[in-house]
């Protein structure tokens, strides 16, 4: 299942279901991320993913959080992963 949660038709939630049970889901946040805190400023949404939060075994079991920063030309500059 893919959910498009904003008017830009950017997927903000992707879920993997097997035999009626949610196995994994990823929440996407678009905008400029603060690498230290994980806060994403969605007012600066230029279409790039600022943060992806990954859950396994249902919504309550967070596996990891990935944070992405870009340079002035929109190229990936930093990719970090936190537990």
Secondary structure, DSSP 8 states (H G I E B T S, - for coil): -EEE-STT--EEEEEEEETTEEEEEEEEEESEE-TTT--EEGGG-SS-EEEEEEEESSTT-EEEEEEEEE-TTS-EEEEEEE-
